[in-house]
Amino acid sequence: MDTKKMAIIATKGTLDWAYPPFILASTAAALGYETQIFFTFYGLQLLRKDLSVLKVSPLGNPGMPMKMPFGPKWFKSINWNMPNAIQSLIPGYESVATALMKQTIANNGVATIPDLRELCQEAEVKFLACQMTVELFGFEHSDFIDGLEYGGAATFFEFAGETDICLFM
């Protein structure tokens, strides 16, 4: 029996968009899939050495309303759906939303992005950074974690063309 394969294309670089590729890749690897993530454009942020800079942007995200991660039960039960017009006018709103998201993650015992990324590496998920995008954005290889491979779409296609599952995020 051939080993199943899964390829993921990670294009987003925010805290909330960091979870899907790492959760799916680590799960696939645990299930015995040969797994690769191709990081391109803003997805390259997920390969930076310092992930503490990842933020969540509620602006323009209709699925974003969240409950507060602290306070009395009645306060925690409110859905805080602020109109985009208000969000865009409040200085630091993105930082507040990020802090609240991180607190919600911690309160619920969800693994952090650094932990999930490390889990993927330990499970031998291959990380392929798009060399064209690295050059386009003026990054240096030293900006990123160790253990990456660099290549372009053709390199990714060599693997993705033989996969059972290919996901775009």
Backbone bond lengths (Angstrom), bond angles and torsions (degrees), N, CA, C in turn:
res aa  C-N    CA-C-N  psi(-1)  N-CA   C-N-CA  omega(-1)  CA-C   N-CA-C  phi
1 M - - - 1.442 - - 1.525 109.67 -
2 D 1.322 115.84 132.32 1.458 120.59 179.04 1.520 110.39 -75.82
3 T 1.330 115.58 148.73 1.458 121.00 175.36 1.520 109.03 -70.68
4 K 1.325 116.35 133.38 1.460 120.00 176.12 1.523 108.77 -71.02
5 K 1.331 114.99 152.41 1.460 120.99 -178.33 1.521 110.48 -129.16
6 M 1.341 114.88 145.03 1.461 120.11 175.62 1.524 108.93 -135.44
7 A 1.329 115.40 134.48 1.466 122.62 176.74 1.524 108.84 -118.43
8 I 1.323 115.01 138.96 1.463 120.91 178.62 1.519 107.76 -127.64
9 I 1.327 115.94 137.09 1.461 121.73 173.36 1.519 106.64 -107.44
10 A 1.333 117.41 115.36 1.465 122.46 -179.37 1.526 108.98 -102.81
11 T 1.344 115.82 115.69 1.467 120.87 -176.38 1.517 113.80 -115.56
12 K 1.316 117.76 -5.92 1.467 121.21 -176.03 1.522 110.17 -109.45
13 G 1.322 116.32 147.29 1.459 120.51 -175.77 1.515 114.52 -125.97
14 T 1.327 116.97 32.84 1.461 119.54 177.32 1.528 109.19 -105.29
15 L 1.320 115.52 165.68 1.458 120.73 -178.42 1.527 111.67 -57.04
16 D 1.315 117.34 -46.61 1.462 119.95 -177.99 1.528 112.71 -68.90
17 W 1.316 117.60 -32.97 1.465 120.78 179.28 1.524 112.94 -84.08
18 A 1.326 117.48 -4.78 1.465 120.48 176.69 1.522 111.11 -77.43
19 Y 1.318 116.78 -28.44 1.465 120.02 -176.17 1.527 114.56 -65.46
20 P 1.336 120.13 -50.07 1.473 118.58 -174.29 1.534 115.34 -54.80
21 P 1.336 120.67 -49.10 1.470 116.54 -177.36 1.524 113.22 -66.00
22 F 1.337 116.97 -37.69 1.466 118.87 -178.07 1.529 112.17 -74.21
23 I 1.319 117.84 -38.00 1.469 120.01 177.85 1.528 110.39 -67.04
24 L 1.328 116.38 -47.03 1.465 119.32 -179.12 1.528 111.81 -65.80
25 A 1.319 117.07 -40.41 1.470 119.93 -179.63 1.525 111.67 -67.22
26 S 1.330 117.09 -44.37 1.469 119.26 -179.31 1.524 110.79 -66.34
27 T 1.323 117.00 -36.78 1.471 120.76 178.03 1.525 110.30 -67.12
28 A 1.323 116.49 -45.34 1.472 120.01 178.82 1.528 110.55 -60.02
29 A 1.327 116.19 -44.07 1.468 119.70 179.47 1.530 110.56 -61.97
30 A 1.342 116.51 -40.92 1.464 120.42 178.64 1.530 111.52 -63.98
31 L 1.325 116.62 -28.39 1.463 121.40 178.50 1.529 112.51 -87.60
32 G 1.320 116.27 4.24 1.459 120.56 175.45 1.518 115.79 94.09
33 Y 1.319 117.68 7.22 1.460 120.40 177.20 1.525 110.18 -76.34
34 E 1.304 116.18 141.71 1.460 120.89 165.89 1.526 105.15 -78.29
35 T 1.329 116.03 122.89 1.461 119.69 -168.32 1.518 111.44 -127.87
36 Q 1.332 114.58 141.84 1.468 121.50 177.73 1.520 109.21 -139.03
37 I 1.341 115.14 140.61 1.463 120.73 173.11 1.524 107.72 -117.53
38 F 1.329 115.28 126.63 1.462 122.46 175.34 1.527 107.11 -99.68
39 F 1.333 116.55 113.90 1.457 122.78 -178.48 1.519 109.23 -97.05
40 T 1.316 116.49 119.74 1.451 120.42 -179.46 1.521 110.44 -136.88
41 F 1.291 116.37 159.47 1.460 124.01 -176.58 1.526 110.06 46.66
42 Y 1.321 118.83 -127.19 1.462 119.91 -172.88 1.521 112.77 -70.21
43 G 1.315 116.86 -15.78 1.459 120.51 174.88 1.520 112.79 -61.97
44 L 1.336 116.91 -21.19 1.465 119.90 176.88 1.532 112.27 -60.52
45 Q 1.335 117.07 -24.18 1.468 120.37 178.20 1.528 111.20 -57.81
46 L 1.313 117.27 -28.05 1.459 121.75 -177.94 1.522 112.54 -73.91
47 L 1.323 116.33 -9.05 1.465 121.32 178.42 1.524 112.73 -104.34
48 R 1.319 116.52 -1.17 1.467 120.32 179.31 1.523 109.42 -65.32
49 K 1.320 115.98 152.28 1.467 119.99 179.43 1.518 111.20 -62.53
50 D 1.321 117.28 -40.79 1.462 121.97 -176.95 1.527 109.90 -103.20
51 L 1.324 116.01 106.36 1.463 120.47 179.76 1.523 112.77 -90.22
52 S 1.319 117.61 -2.75 1.468 119.79 -179.11 1.525 111.46 -67.34
53 V 1.316 117.52 -14.67 1.464 121.18 179.90 1.526 112.86 -82.75
54 L 1.337 117.70 -7.91 1.464 120.08 179.07 1.518 109.83 -65.91
55 K 1.319 115.60 133.59 1.461 121.02 179.33 1.517 109.18 -123.99
56 V 1.311 114.67 166.84 1.451 121.55 173.76 1.523 106.37 -112.20
57 S 1.316 116.87 136.63 1.457 119.74 -179.72 1.522 110.11 -113.41
58 P 1.325 116.68 108.90 1.455 119.00 178.53 1.528 112.81 -76.62
59 L 1.318 116.90 -15.93 1.463 121.14 -176.97 1.526 110.44 -63.16
60 G 1.308 116.31 122.95 1.458 121.14 179.06 1.516 113.96 75.38
61 N 1.324 117.71 13.27 1.450 121.71 -178.79 1.531 109.01 -113.35
62 P 1.327 118.17 92.49 1.465 120.35 -175.03 1.522 113.73 -65.18
63 G 1.323 117.94 -18.75 1.456 121.14 178.37 1.512 112.71 -87.39
64 M 1.327 117.58 3.42 1.453 121.64 -171.88 1.522 116.04 -80.84
65 P 1.302 122.72 -22.56 1.463 118.43 -174.72 1.523 111.12 -48.38
66 M 1.314 114.32 130.51 1.461 119.85 -177.21 1.516 110.15 -128.50
67 K 1.287 114.15 163.49 1.452 121.14 174.13 1.524 107.60 -92.08
68 M 1.314 116.13 153.55 1.459 120.56 179.26 1.529 110.51 -69.80
69 P 1.336 117.11 140.67 1.467 119.92 -179.24 1.532 113.48 -87.51
70 F 1.335 117.71 10.70 1.457 120.51 -178.27 1.520 109.72 -148.49
71 G 1.308 116.08 168.02 1.456 121.29 176.37 1.513 112.48 99.36
72 P 1.341 115.78 -178.61 1.468 120.21 179.37 1.529 110.78 -67.52
73 K 1.322 115.45 162.93 1.464 121.50 -174.71 1.527 111.90 -55.38
74 W 1.329 118.27 -43.45 1.465 120.72 -178.46 1.524 110.88 -62.35
75 F 1.347 117.34 -36.15 1.465 122.69 -179.76 1.529 110.27 -70.78
76 K 1.335 115.72 -41.19 1.462 120.75 179.77 1.534 112.21 -66.82
77 S 1.316 117.41 -22.12 1.467 120.35 -175.51 1.531 113.29 -84.84
78 I 1.323 117.99 -8.01 1.469 120.61 -178.95 1.528 110.13 -77.64
79 N 1.336 116.48 133.92 1.467 121.65 172.10 1.524 107.45 -85.38
80 W 1.300 117.53 116.41 1.467 122.55 -175.98 1.515 109.74 -92.19
81 N 1.311 116.70 79.13 1.459 122.56 -179.45 1.534 109.01 -96.97
82 M 1.324 115.64 95.32 1.468 120.19 -179.36 1.524 109.76 -92.28
83 P 1.318 117.97 134.48 1.473 120.53 177.43 1.530 111.72 -59.15
84 N 1.334 115.53 146.42 1.467 120.63 179.90 1.522 112.07 -55.03
85 A 1.323 117.35 -36.81 1.468 120.62 -178.94 1.526 110.88 -60.31
86 I 1.319 117.23 -37.38 1.465 120.72 178.61 1.527 110.29 -74.34
87 Q 1.346 116.57 -44.62 1.464 120.64 -179.78 1.523 111.66 -56.61
88 S 1.321 116.10 -41.71 1.462 120.14 -175.86 1.528 112.54 -71.09
89 L 1.320 117.26 -19.66 1.469 120.85 -177.87 1.522 113.76 -95.50
90 I 1.314 117.28 -14.99 1.466 120.52 -177.60 1.526 109.33 -90.11
91 P 1.339 117.12 112.60 1.471 119.07 177.80 1.528 110.82 -61.09
92 G 1.310 116.32 135.10 1.460 121.22 176.97 1.515 115.26 80.35
93 Y 1.319 117.19 7.87 1.474 119.70 -177.34 1.531 111.10 -60.52
94 E 1.326 117.37 -39.66 1.460 121.25 179.61 1.529 110.68 -62.57
95 S 1.321 117.65 -39.80 1.461 121.12 178.62 1.524 111.45 -66.86
96 V 1.336 116.59 -38.34 1.466 120.42 177.21 1.528 109.54 -64.93
97 A 1.332 116.79 -46.58 1.462 120.73 179.73 1.524 110.64 -60.70
98 T 1.335 117.28 -38.85 1.466 121.23 178.75 1.521 110.54 -65.02
99 A 1.326 116.99 -45.02 1.466 120.64 179.19 1.530 110.96 -61.72
100 L 1.323 116.55 -41.32 1.462 119.98 178.69 1.527 111.25 -66.12
101 M 1.324 117.01 -39.54 1.465 120.44 177.88 1.528 110.34 -64.36
102 K 1.322 117.50 -44.26 1.464 120.44 179.00 1.524 111.09 -62.43
103 Q 1.329 117.14 -37.66 1.465 120.42 177.90 1.524 110.64 -67.32
104 T 1.323 116.85 -40.96 1.471 120.96 177.57 1.521 110.41 -62.07
105 I 1.322 117.08 -42.78 1.470 122.19 177.63 1.522 109.83 -59.50
106 A 1.336 116.76 -47.93 1.465 121.39 -179.59 1.528 111.33 -64.62
107 N 1.323 116.95 -43.32 1.475 121.06 -179.26 1.521 112.26 -60.53
108 N 1.324 116.50 -31.01 1.457 120.96 -176.15 1.525 113.45 -98.71
109 G 1.326 116.84 5.79 1.459 120.65 176.40 1.517 114.03 67.44
110 V 1.329 117.17 25.08 1.463 121.22 178.62 1.531 108.41 -79.69
111 A 1.301 116.06 139.40 1.470 120.73 179.61 1.523 110.24 -60.68
112 T 1.318 115.72 147.94 1.464 120.82 176.64 1.521 109.56 -78.51
113 I 1.314 115.67 164.05 1.470 120.03 177.48 1.534 110.98 -62.39
114 P 1.348 119.95 -44.83 1.467 117.58 176.51 1.529 112.99 -57.76
115 D 1.334 116.72 -38.53 1.471 119.90 178.70 1.523 111.31 -66.11
116 L 1.321 117.16 -43.96 1.466 120.41 179.50 1.524 111.84 -65.35
117 R 1.329 115.91 -39.76 1.464 119.79 178.73 1.525 110.03 -63.27
118 E 1.330 116.17 -43.88 1.469 120.51 178.79 1.527 111.03 -63.99
119 L 1.328 116.47 -40.12 1.459 121.05 177.00 1.522 110.81 -58.98
120 C 1.329 116.38 -42.97 1.466 120.72 177.26 1.527 111.04 -60.51
121 Q 1.319 115.65 -44.55 1.465 118.95 -179.61 1.527 111.13 -63.82
122 E 1.332 115.98 -41.80 1.465 120.01 178.46 1.527 111.25 -63.67
123 A 1.329 116.67 -31.57 1.466 121.92 179.79 1.527 112.11 -86.06
124 E 1.315 116.36 7.45 1.462 123.63 176.72 1.527 113.77 65.15
125 V 1.341 115.76 33.29 1.460 119.81 169.75 1.525 106.26 -71.34
126 K 1.306 116.58 128.79 1.463 120.75 -179.40 1.523 109.13 -81.17
127 F 1.325 116.48 128.87 1.462 123.12 175.67 1.521 107.83 -103.38
128 L 1.318 116.78 120.09 1.459 122.30 178.60 1.523 108.34 -116.41
129 A 1.319 116.49 114.25 1.464 122.14 178.40 1.524 108.75 -90.64
130 C 1.319 116.25 133.05 1.457 121.31 -179.27 1.533 109.52 -70.31
131 Q 1.308 116.61 110.74 1.464 121.86 -176.64 1.525 111.20 -62.11
132 M 1.344 117.55 -38.33 1.461 120.23 179.71 1.531 110.35 -60.70
133 T 1.335 116.64 -43.30 1.460 120.15 -179.31 1.523 111.24 -70.78
134 V 1.311 117.33 -35.96 1.470 121.19 175.42 1.526 109.08 -56.49
135 E 1.318 116.04 -47.50 1.464 120.86 179.46 1.529 111.71 -68.67
136 L 1.328 117.10 -41.75 1.453 122.16 -179.61 1.527 111.12 -56.97
137 F 1.331 116.89 -44.63 1.463 121.43 -177.48 1.531 113.13 -88.13
138 G 1.330 117.70 0.68 1.463 120.81 176.91 1.515 114.71 73.42
139 F 1.325 117.15 25.09 1.464 120.42 177.15 1.517 110.28 -77.30
140 E 1.296 114.92 158.38 1.465 122.70 170.62 1.523 107.03 -110.76
141 H 1.326 117.20 153.42 1.463 119.70 177.43 1.525 110.45 -59.27
142 S 1.313 117.19 -28.80 1.467 121.43 179.92 1.531 112.42 -69.26
143 D 1.331 118.72 -12.72 1.469 122.34 176.81 1.526 111.66 -73.28
144 F 1.330 115.94 -17.17 1.457 120.97 -170.88 1.524 112.21 -110.33
145 I 1.326 114.79 165.55 1.457 121.65 177.47 1.523 110.16 -65.58
146 D 1.304 115.56 162.88 1.458 121.32 175.70 1.530 109.59 -76.86
147 G 1.299 115.77 160.45 1.454 121.16 174.07 1.517 114.53 90.83
148 L 1.321 117.59 12.12 1.459 120.83 179.19 1.511 110.50 -91.43
149 E 1.319 114.19 158.66 1.453 120.29 165.61 1.521 105.74 -114.48
150 Y 1.311 116.51 152.97 1.457 121.74 179.61 1.518 108.13 -119.22
151 G 1.319 115.81 138.51 1.460 120.62 179.51 1.509 109.62 -174.42
152 G 1.296 115.24 178.87 1.452 120.35 -178.72 1.515 111.93 -110.87
153 A 1.302 114.52 -164.86 1.462 120.78 -178.13 1.522 111.52 -58.72
154 A 1.311 117.18 -40.28 1.467 119.67 -178.64 1.525 111.11 -62.24
155 T 1.330 115.97 -39.53 1.463 120.10 177.36 1.526 110.38 -63.04
156 F 1.330 115.78 -43.58 1.460 120.17 178.68 1.522 111.26 -63.47
157 F 1.332 117.03 -41.74 1.466 120.92 -178.28 1.525 112.69 -61.49
158 E 1.340 116.92 -31.44 1.468 119.75 178.54 1.522 110.14 -55.15
159 F 1.334 115.87 -40.66 1.461 120.57 179.72 1.533 110.70 -85.23
160 A 1.316 116.80 -50.11 1.465 121.73 -173.30 1.526 112.49 -60.68
161 G 1.316 116.65 -31.83 1.459 120.19 -179.13 1.514 113.88 -66.40
162 E 1.324 116.78 -14.26 1.460 121.06 -179.11 1.519 112.49 -112.42
163 T 1.346 117.46 11.01 1.453 119.43 -174.29 1.522 112.92 -86.72
164 D 1.324 114.44 158.38 1.453 121.98 174.07 1.515 110.50 -84.90
165 I 1.353 115.53 -30.88 1.459 121.87 -178.54 1.535 107.68 -136.12
166 C 1.323 116.43 131.94 1.461 121.67 175.39 1.531 107.36 -133.23
167 L 1.327 116.27 123.26 1.459 122.06 -174.82 1.524 110.73 -120.73
168 F 1.323 116.27 141.00 1.464 122.92 176.51 1.521 108.66 -112.79
169 M 1.327 115.79 125.99 1.472 120.01 -179.54 1.509 110.33 -131.13
